[in-house]
Amino acid sequence: MNDITLFEAIDTLRSMRHLKPDPVPEAALRRILEAAIKAPSGMNSQPWNFLVVRDPALRRRVGEVYRKGFLEVYGEGQPAARNLTPADERVRASATYLADHLGEAPVLLFVCLRHAYDQPPERRAYSSIFPAVQNILLAARGLGLGTTLTSLHKRHEGEIKELLGIPDHVETVALIPIGYPARGRFAPPPRRPVKEVAYGDRWGQDLW
Ligand SMILES: Cc1cc2nc3c(=O)[nH]c(=O)nc-3n(C[C@H](O)[C@H](O)[C@H](O)COP(=O)(O)O)c2cc1C
């Protein structure tokens, strides 16, 4: 595996939902988690924990829960699955594939947020988790591993927590399947150009 530059990784990071079942090397997993913990967090609180699920039976169960959540939102006939643009239709088709196969990914990585035991969940705390999530996606990309940031398991998070023995005050913020790509290539993702989304000095004014 040749090293790629930071900007090559950033520019070609996209969701890879078709993954091979081949195992992820231990060294790659360590490298990814080392990248995750380098992320910034409010007051360096590091409110994260990472749960790496590799056991096949557990992966299958997690996959079933995820699929249930997916179908409730994007299943045939659901409001979110109607009147889609061709581009949205493509994402939904690819996401449907992932929902049908999530448990076959060799690694299911939960990025968890520890809330304070005795206080209601703080919305601000989520901002201290997503930098670590992005580091995970980029580190995996750097190692030639495909990922998708997913969240639909959260509709049935109680089932996931019971299955994996996750304590009450810990929330599973993201579920990231990781594996070598089986289909599709790393490539620049479809995005609105900088010119459309960045302004100079005053809102709505051209930057360049
Ligand atoms: C907060 C968040 C939650 C997401 N949840 C899901 C999900 O549950 N399932 C899924 O297939 N993709 C999920 N995605 C991935 C997006 O669909 C994807 O990033 C987007 O379509 C852009 O495509 P790209 O990643 O290939 O550039 C999520 C992305 C984000 C940022």
The ligand as a Tripos MOL2 file, in Angstrom:
@<TRIPOS>MOLECULE
LIG
   31    33     1     0     0
SMALL
NO_CHARGES

@<TRIPOS>ATOM
      1 C1        -24.3130   12.7290   10.2150 C.3       1 LIG1
      2 C2        -24.3120   11.7750    9.0360 C.ar      1 LIG1
      3 C3        -25.0940   10.6340    9.0850 C.ar      1 LIG1
      4 C4        -25.1010    9.7310    8.0140 C.ar      1 LIG1
      5 N1        -25.8500    8.5900    8.1240 N.ar      1 LIG1
      6 C5        -25.8250    7.6990    7.1140 C.ar      1 LIG1
      7 C6        -26.5180    6.4560    7.2410 C.ar      1 LIG1
      8 O1        -27.1490    6.1620    8.2680 O.2       1 LIG1
      9 N2        -26.4360    5.5780    6.2140 N.ar      1 LIG1
     10 C7        -25.7150    5.8370    5.0800 C.ar      1 LIG1
     11 O2        -25.6840    4.9840    4.1820 O.2       1 LIG1
     12 N3        -25.0400    7.0000    4.9270 N.ar      1 LIG1
     13 C8        -25.0760    7.9280    5.9270 C.ar      1 LIG1
     14 N4        -24.3510    9.0880    5.8030 N.ar      1 LIG1
     15 C9        -23.5040    9.2910    4.6280 C.3       1 LIG1
     16 C10       -24.0600   10.3340    3.6490 C.3       1 LIG1
     17 O3        -25.1870    9.8060    2.9910 O.3       1 LIG1
     18 C11       -22.9700   10.7090    2.6580 C.3       1 LIG1
     19 O4        -21.8750   11.2690    3.3330 O.3       1 LIG1
     20 C12       -23.4620   11.7270    1.6270 C.3       1 LIG1
     21 O5        -24.4520   11.1480    0.8200 O.3       1 LIG1
     22 C13       -22.3490   12.2500    0.7530 C.3       1 LIG1
     23 O6        -21.7760   11.1740    0.0280 O.3       1 LIG1
     24 P1        -20.2140   10.8620    0.0830 P.3       1 LIG1
     25 O7        -19.8940   10.5070    1.5290 O.co2     1 LIG1
     26 O8        -20.0110    9.6950   -0.8260 O.co2     1 LIG1
     27 O9        -19.5170   12.0710   -0.3260 O.co2     1 LIG1
     28 C14       -24.3300    9.9940    6.8720 C.ar      1 LIG1
     29 C15       -23.5290   11.1500    6.8220 C.ar      1 LIG1
     30 C16       -23.5060   12.0140    7.8970 C.ar      1 LIG1
     31 C17       -22.6060   13.2410    7.8340 C.3       1 LIG1
@<TRIPOS>BOND
     1     1     2 1
     2     2     3 ar
     3     2    30 ar
     4     3     4 ar
     5     4     5 ar
     6     4    28 ar
     7     5     6 ar
     8     6     7 ar
     9     6    13 1
    10     7     8 2
    11     7     9 ar
    12     9    10 ar
    13    10    11 2
    14    10    12 ar
    15    12    13 ar
    16    13    14 ar
    17    14    15 1
    18    14    28 ar
    19    15    16 1
    20    16    17 1
    21    16    18 1
    22    18    19 1
    23    18    20 1
    24    20    21 1
    25    20    22 1
    26    22    23 1
    27    23    24 1
    28    24    25 2
    29    24    26 1
    30    24    27 1
    31    28    29 ar
    32    29    30 ar
    33    30    31 1
@<TRIPOS>SUBSTRUCTURE
     1 LIG1         1 GROUP 0 **** ****
